[in-house]
Amino acid sequence: MEQPGTAPFDNARYVALQAERIRDRIGQFGGKLYLEFGGKLADDHHASRVLPGFAPDAKLSMLLTLRDMAEVIICVCAKDIEKNKVRGDLGIPYEEDVLRLADFFESRGLPVAGVALTRFAGQPKAEAFRRRLETLGIPCKLHYPIEGYPNAVDRIVSPDGFGRNEFIETDRPLVVVTAPGPGSGKLATCLSQLYHEHERGVEAGYAKYETFPVWNLPLAHPVNIAYEAATADLGDYNCIDPFQLAATGETAVNYNRDVESFPVVQALMERIQSESPYASPTQMGVNMVGFGIVDDEACQEAAKREIVRRYFAAACHVKRTGEGQNQVGRLETLMRQAGVTPDYLPAREVALAKAAATGAPAGALALPDGRIVTGRTSELLGAASSTLVNACKAVTGQDPDLPVLDQDALEPICELKTDYLQSKNPRLHSDETLIALSYSSATNPMAERVIQGLPRLRGCDAFFSVILSPTDEEVYRRLGINVSCEPAYEGLGYYHR
């Protein structure tokens, strides 16, 4: 694992360069910028995996350096509220995430100017949410569907198009436009605000902030391929920006959807502001992440591992649901482009060999120093639990053969599961094992030392010969350990939990 100051990605440099780039763009438009903010503002673990050294909250840290000049608009689509759309990573409805985001920004000194309720057509649940926001004191403005959007430029940029939308009052130079998820109307909200600003005689501009793809890395760079892998379920792809190439002769990488929509966006901006300030979708962006890479080889290696992880995640999804085979095929193509195979994760071969030798599910974890430790299924511990304990022993220098879990802690938990909770499997999951380990640490100094090894496993790769339970996956995720599984279940049954 990288030592302080030697990470392949320079997070501090990136934060400084990114903030400077946004300040420059604000100045370009006379002091007012609507910034469409794509991706995750915090907890961007994909970026931290493919760019080792990138802090998961780097974008938030950057934005906080601009907090005195920034405020936020949150977009949410009325249709998503009506169908109770849920944010997959958090498991909460979009309307609840709007409130979560509002709390998040306000608690960090970034005021929320209001919520744009987009594509509003009188949906009952959306109307109820609007009233709820007003009761909470959060301004909520209605943006309506526009017939022919986004191609009917004359209708869109008119009093009957953007002109019908309610304007969100803002008074700071930087307005960050974000949303709970894709398809929420961030771009349309930015352009609608520009229309109203122009009608009021206020000079303002628009820019887009997306971390990936990295425009100044090659199209076939593993970091850019890893982004395609992360969005394989959408069917989109990276491409060379033809508009940038034609305008400047420079090669830049962009996303197919941005390239496809650029002529329409350009036409809308020309109609609003008389001329478009941008000749290409690349010029609309402000992303500086490529300039934070200081060890390209290490970032390529990290990105290749991420591509393989995405492959196994998709393969396991197919096994669980019977859906997504096209995504697996797409990821197989991306692995070939990156020059990797499923065996690229070093723990996979070891885990499968351990499972074959023991005749039961097994796991392996690659430690920061390159060593690989294994875990096997036993009478009391599952493969995920034993792998976790053995890895903690290894990083803290404990004897791997000495028991660390107190039997007085293990047996009551197993009995509780089988005798009272009606579980057929007495073996402890990872969370239960950590509770038992914590209990043991009260009287066993070795157990206490083993627990202290948990933070040192963050960023490590673990592989298991079978699909883990959601409980074990969640514990590993919270510990920051990357988990991949062979797309197979333990046993021959049809029903698995």
C-alpha positions in Angstrom: 0.0 0.0 0.0 1.2 3.5 -0.8 3.0 5.4 1.9 1.9 9.0 2.7 3.1 11.4 -0.1 3.6 8.6 -2.6 0.1 7.9 -3.8 -0.4 7.6 -7.6 -2.9 10.4 -7.5 -2.2 13.8 -5.9 -5.5 14.7 -4.2 -4.4 18.0 -2.9 -3.1 19.1 -6.3 -6.4 18.1 -7.9 -8.5 19.9 -5.4 -6.5 23.1 -5.9 -6.5 22.9 -9.7 -10.2 22.1 -9.9 -11.2 25.0 -7.7 -9.0 27.3 -9.8 -10.6 26.1 -13.0 -14.1 26.7 -11.7 -13.2 30.2 -10.6 -11.8 30.9 -14.0 -15.0 29.7 -15.7 -17.1 32.0 -13.4 -15.0 34.9 -14.5 -15.4 33.9 -18.2 -19.2 34.6 -17.8 -19.0 37.8 -16.0 -19.4 36.5 -12.5 -22.3 33.9 -12.6 -22.0 30.2 -13.4 -24.5 27.4 -13.3 -22.4 24.2 -12.9 -24.1 20.9 -13.7 -22.6 18.5 -11.1 -22.5 14.9 -12.3 -21.7 11.8 -10.3 -21.3 11.5 -6.6 -20.3 14.5 -4.6 -19.1 12.4 -1.7 -18.3 8.7 -1.3 -16.9 8.4 -4.8 -15.4 5.0 -4.3 -15.1 4.2 -7.9 -12.7 7.2 -8.4 -10.7 6.2 -5.3 -10.3 2.7 -6.6 -9.1 3.6 -10.1 -7.1 6.6 -9.0 -5.3 5.5 -5.7 -4.9 8.5 -3.6 -8.2 10.2 -4.8 -10.2 10.9 -1.6 -13.8 9.7 -1.8 -14.9 13.2 -0.8 -12.4 15.1 -3.0 -15.1 16.8 -4.9 -16.8 18.0 -1.7 -13.5 19.2 -0.3 -13.0 21.2 -3.5 -16.5 22.7 -3.4 -16.0 23.7 0.3 -13.0 25.8 -0.8 -15.6 27.8 -2.8 -18.4 27.8 -0.2 -18.4 31.5 0.3 -19.4 32.0 -3.4 -21.5 28.9 -3.9 -25.1 27.8 -3.4 -27.1 24.7 -4.6 -30.1 23.8 -6.6 -31.4 20.2 -6.3 -33.3 18.7 -9.2 -35.8 15.9 -8.9 -38.1 14.6 -11.7 -41.8 14.5 -10.8 -42.2 11.2 -12.6 -39.5 9.6 -10.4 -41.4 10.7 -7.3 -44.7 9.4 -8.7 -43.3 5.9 -9.3 -41.4 6.0 -6.0 -38.0 5.6 -7.6 -35.3 4.5 -5.1 -31.7 5.4 -5.0 -29.9 2.0 -5.4 -26.9 2.6 -3.2 -28.8 4.1 -0.3 -32.2 2.3 -0.6 -34.2 5.5 -0.1 -36.8 7.1 -2.4 -35.6 10.1 -4.4 -37.8 12.6 -2.5 -36.1 11.5 0.8 -32.7 11.8 -0.8 -33.6 15.4 -1.8 -34.0 16.1 1.9 -30.9 14.2 2.8 -28.9 16.2 0.2 -30.4 19.5 1.5 -29.3 18.6 5.1 -25.9 17.5 3.7 -25.2 20.8 1.9 -26.7 23.1 4.6 -24.6 21.4 7.3 -21.5 22.2 5.4 -22.2 25.9 4.8 -23.6 25.5 1.3 -27.1 27.0 1.2 -29.8 25.4 -0.9 -31.4 28.0 -3.1 -34.3 25.7 -3.9 -35.6 22.5 -5.5 -36.5 22.2 -9.1 -39.4 19.8 -9.5 -38.9 18.9 -13.2 -41.3 17.5 -15.8 -44.2 18.4 -13.4 -47.6 17.6 -14.9 -49.8 17.6 -11.8 -48.6 14.2 -10.4 -50.3 13.7 -7.0 -47.2 12.4 -5.2 -45.1 15.2 -6.7 -47.6 17.8 -5.7 -47.7 16.4 -2.1 -43.9 16.6 -2.1 -43.9 20.2 -3.2 -46.2 21.1 -0.3 -44.0 19.2 2.0 -40.9 21.2 0.9 -42.8 24.5 1.3 -43.8 23.4 4.9 -40.1 22.8 5.6 -39.2 26.2 4.3 -37.4 24.9 1.1 -38.4 26.8 -2.0 -39.8 24.4 -4.7 -40.2 25.6 -8.2 -42.1 23.8 -10.9 -40.6 23.0 -14.3 -42.9 21.7 -16.9 -42.6 19.2 -19.8 -41.9 20.9 -23.1 -43.3 19.3 -26.2 -40.5 18.4 -28.6 -37.7 18.7 -26.0 -34.8 18.8 -26.7 -35.0 19.3 -30.5 -37.8 21.9 -30.8 -35.4 24.8 -30.1 -37.9 27.6 -31.1 -40.5 26.2 -28.7 -38.1 25.5 -25.9 -36.5 28.9 -25.9 -39.7 30.9 -25.7 -42.3 32.1 -23.2 -44.2 28.9 -23.7 -41.1 26.7 -23.1 -38.5 27.7 -20.6 -40.5 30.8 -20.0 -43.2 28.8 -18.2 -40.8 27.3 -15.7 -40.7 29.0 -12.3 -37.4 30.8 -11.7 -35.2 29.8 -8.7 -33.8 33.0 -7.1 -30.0 32.8 -6.6 -27.6 35.5 -5.5 -24.1 33.8 -5.4 -21.6 33.6 -8.3 -21.6 29.7 -8.4 -24.8 27.7 -8.5 -24.2 24.0 -8.2 -27.0 22.0 -9.9 -27.2 18.4 -8.6 -29.7 15.6 -8.2 -30.4 12.3 -6.5 -29.7 10.4 -9.7 -29.5 10.5 -13.5 -32.4 11.7 -15.6 -33.5 14.3 -13.1 -33.2 17.3 -15.4 -30.0 19.0 -14.4 -29.1 20.2 -17.8 -32.6 21.5 -18.6 -32.7 23.3 -15.2 -29.4 25.0 -15.9 -30.6 26.2 -19.4 -33.9 27.3 -18.0 -32.2 29.3 -15.4 -29.9 30.8 -18.1 -33.0 31.8 -20.1 -34.6 33.6 -17.1 -31.3 35.3 -16.2 -31.0 36.5 -19.8 -34.5 37.8 -19.7 -33.7 39.7 -16.6 -30.5 41.2 -18.1 -28.2 39.1 -16.0 -25.0 37.7 -17.6 -24.5 34.1 -16.7 -23.0 30.9 -18.1 -23.2 27.1 -18.0 -20.5 24.4 -17.5 -20.5 20.7 -16.7 -18.4 18.9 -14.1 -18.0 15.2 -14.6 -15.0 13.2 -13.3 -15.2 10.5 -16.0 -14.3 9.8 -18.7 -11.0 11.7 -18.3 -10.8 13.9 -21.4 -7.0 14.2 -21.5 -6.2 10.5 -21.2 -6.2 8.2 -24.3 -9.5 6.6 -25.3 -8.1 3.1 -24.5 -6.5 4.1 -21.2 -7.6 1.6 -18.5 -9.0 4.4 -16.3 -11.4 5.4 -19.1 -12.2 1.7 -19.9 -13.0 1.2 -16.2 -15.6 4.0 -16.5 -17.2 2.2 -19.4 -17.2 -0.9 -17.2 -18.9 1.0 -14.3 -21.7 2.1 -16.7 -21.9 -1.1 -18.8 -25.6 -1.5 -17.8 -26.5 1.7 -19.6 -25.1 0.6 -22.9 -23.1 3.9 -23.3 -19.5 4.2 -24.4 -16.5 6.6 -24.5 -15.6 8.2 -27.8 -13.3 10.8 -29.4 -15.0 14.2 -29.3 -15.4 15.0 -33.0 -16.4 18.6 -32.3 -13.2 19.3 -30.3 -11.1 17.6 -33.1 -12.7 19.8 -35.8 -12.5 23.0 -33.8 -9.0 22.7 -32.4 -7.3 19.7 -34.0 -6.9 18.2 -30.5 -8.0 14.7 -29.5 -10.1 14.6 -26.4 -12.3 11.8 -24.9 -15.9 12.3 -24.1 -19.1 10.3 -23.5 -21.3 9.3 -26.4 -24.4 10.9 -24.9 -22.7 14.2 -24.4 -21.4 14.1 -28.0 -24.8 13.2 -29.4 -26.7 15.9 -27.4 -24.1 18.7 -28.0 -25.6 20.1 -31.2 -28.9 20.6 -29.4 -27.3 22.1 -26.3 -25.2 24.4 -28.6 -28.4 25.5 -30.5 -30.2 26.2 -27.2 -27.3 28.3 -25.8 -27.1 30.2 -29.1 -30.8 31.0 -28.9 -30.5 32.1 -25.3 -27.3 34.0 -25.5 -27.0 34.9 -29.2 -23.9 32.7 -29.5 -22.6 29.6 -27.9 -19.4 30.0 -25.8 -18.4 26.4 -26.6 -17.4 24.7 -29.8 -17.4 21.2 -28.3 -18.8 19.2 -25.3 -15.2 18.9 -24.0 -15.0 22.7 -23.8 -18.2 22.7 -21.7 -16.4 20.6 -19.1 -14.2 21.8 -16.3 -12.8 18.5 -15.1 -9.1 18.6 -14.0 -8.8 15.0 -12.6 -6.3 14.0 -15.3 -3.8 16.5 -14.0 -3.8 14.9 -10.6 -2.2 11.6 -11.8 1.4 11.4 -10.8 2.0 7.6 -11.4 0.2 6.6 -14.5 1.3 3.0 -14.4 -0.1 2.5 -10.9 -3.4 4.0 -12.0 -3.6 1.8 -15.0 -3.0 -1.3 -12.8 -5.7 -0.1 -10.4 -8.2 0.5 -13.2 -7.6 -3.0 -14.7 -8.5 -4.6 -11.4 -11.6 -2.5 -11.2 -12.7 -3.7 -14.7 -12.4 -7.3 -13.5 -14.3 -6.6 -10.3 -17.1 -5.1 -12.4 -17.1 -8.3 -14.5 -17.6 -10.5 -11.5 -20.3 -8.2 -10.0 -22.2 -8.4 -13.2 -21.8 -12.2 -13.5 -23.1 -12.7 -9.9 -26.0 -10.4 -10.8 -26.9 -12.7 -13.6 -26.7 -15.7 -11.3 -28.9 -14.1 -8.8 -31.6 -12.7 -11.1 -31.2 -14.3 -14.5 -30.9 -10.8 -16.0 -28.0 -8.8 -17.4 -26.2 -11.3 -19.7 -25.6 -8.5 -22.2 -23.8 -6.5 -19.6 -21.6 -9.5 -18.9 -20.8 -9.8 -22.6 -20.0 -6.1 -22.7 -17.6 -6.4 -19.7 -15.9 -9.4 -21.4 -15.2 -7.1 -24.3 -13.9 -4.4 -22.1 -11.5 -6.8 -20.3 -10.1 -7.8 -23.7 -9.6 -4.2 -24.6 -7.7 -3.7 -21.3 -5.7 -6.9 -21.8 -6.9 -8.7 -18.7 -8.8 -11.9 -17.8 -10.9 -13.0 -14.8 -7.7 -14.3 -13.2 -6.2 -10.8 -13.1 -7.3 -10.5 -9.4 -4.5 -12.4 -7.6 -6.7 -13.7 -4.8 -9.0 -15.6 -7.2 -6.7 -18.5 -8.0 -5.8 -18.9 -4.4 -9.4 -18.8 -3.2 -10.5 -21.4 -5.8 -7.6 -23.7 -4.9 -8.5 -23.4 -1.2 -12.1 -24.3 -1.9 -11.0 -27.3 -4.0 -8.7 -28.5 -1.3 -11.2 -28.2 1.5 -14.4 -29.2 -0.4 -16.2 -26.1 1.0 -16.5 -22.4 0.2 -13.3 -20.5 0.8 -11.9 -17.0 0.4 -8.6 -15.2 -0.1 -7.5 -11.6 0.5 -4.5 -9.8 -1.0 -2.7 -7.8 1.8 -1.1 -4.4 1.2 2.4 -6.0 1.1 1.4 -8.6 -1.6 0.9 -11.6 0.7 -2.4 -13.5 0.2 -4.1 -15.0 3.2 -7.0 -17.5 3.0 -10.1 -18.5 5.0 -12.1 -21.6 4.9 -15.6 -22.6 6.0 -15.6 -24.3 9.5 -18.2 -25.5 11.9 -18.6 -22.1 13.5 -17.3 -19.6 10.9 -18.2 -18.9 7.3 -15.5 -18.3 4.7 -15.9 -14.5 4.8 -15.5 -14.5 8.6 -12.4 -16.7 8.7 -10.8 -14.8 5.9 -11.4 -11.5 7.7 -9.9 -12.8 11.0 -6.9 -14.4 9.3 -6.2 -11.2 7.3 -6.3 -9.1 10.5 -4.0 -11.6 12.2 -1.5 -11.3 9.3 -1.4 -7.5 9.1 -0.9 -7.3 12.9 1.8 -10.0 13.0 -0.2 -12.5 15.2 0.4 -16.2 15.1 -2.1 -17.6 12.5 -2.4 -20.9 14.4 -3.4 -19.4 17.8 -7.2 -19.1 18.4 -8.3 -15.5 18.9 -12.1 -15.9 19.3 -13.4 -16.9 22.8 -15.6 -20.0 22.6 -17.7 -18.4 25.3 -18.5 -15.7 22.8 -19.0 -17.9 19.7 -21.3 -20.6 21.0 -24.1 -18.5 22.5 -24.3 -16.5 19.2 -24.6 -19.8 17.2 -27.2 -21.1 19.6 -29.2 -17.9 19.3 -29.2 -18.1 15.5 -30.4 -21.8 15.4 -32.5 -22.2 18.5 -34.3 -18.8 18.6 -33.9 -17.2 15.1 -34.7 -20.4 13.2 -31.6 -20.2 11.1 -30.4 -23.5 9.6 -26.8 -22.2 9.3 -25.1 -21.8 12.7 -21.9 -20.3 11.2 -21.2 -16.7 12.0 -21.4 -14.0 9.4 -18.7 -11.3 9.4 -20.7 -8.8 11.6 -21.4 -11.5 14.2 -17.7 -12.5 14.1 -16.6 -8.9 14.7 -19.0 -8.7 17.7 -17.5 -12.0 19.1 -14.0 -10.6 18.5 -14.8 -7.4 20.3 -16.2 -9.4 23.2 -13.1 -11.6 23.3 -10.9 -8.5 23.3 -12.1 -7.6 26.8 -10.0 -10.5 28.2 -7.7 -11.4 25.3 -5.0 -8.9 24.3 -4.4 -10.7 21.0 -8.0 -10.2 20.0 -7.7 -6.5 20.7 -4.6 -6.3 18.5 -6.4 -8.2 15.7 -9.3 -5.7 15.8 -6.8 -2.9 15.3 -5.8 -4.5 12.0 -9.1 -3.7 10.3 -8.2 -0.2 9.0 -5.2 -1.7 7.4 -7.3 -3.8 5.1 -9.0 -0.8 3.5 -8.5 -0.9 -0.3 -7.5 -4.6 -0.3 -9.0 -7.2 -2.7 -10.8 -10.2 -1.4 -12.2 -13.1 -3.6 -14.6 -15.9 -2.6 -15.4 -19.2 -4.3 -19.1 -18.6 -3.9 -21.5 -15.7 -3.8 -21.5 -14.1 -0.3 -24.5 -13.2 1.7 -25.6 -9.6 1.5 -24.6 -9.3 5.2 -21.0 -10.3 4.6 -20.8 -8.1 1.5 -22.1 -5.1 3.4 -19.5 -5.6 6.2 -16.7 -5.8 3.8 -17.9 -2.8 2.0 -18.1 -0.7 5.2 -14.5 -1.8 5.9 -13.4 -0.6 2.5 -12.4 -4.0 1.3 -13.1 -4.8 -2.4 -15.1 -8.0 -2.8 -15.5 -10.2 -5.8 -17.1 -13.6 -5.9 -17.2 -16.6 -8.3 -20.8 -16.6 -9.8 -21.8 -19.8 -7.9 -23.8 -20.6 -4.9 -22.9 -22.9 -2.0 -24.8 -26.2 -2.3 -27.2 -27.3 -5.0 -30.5 -25.7 -3.8 -32.5 -23.2 -5.8 -33.3 -20.8 -2.9 -30.5 -18.8 -1.4 -30.4 -16.0 1.1 
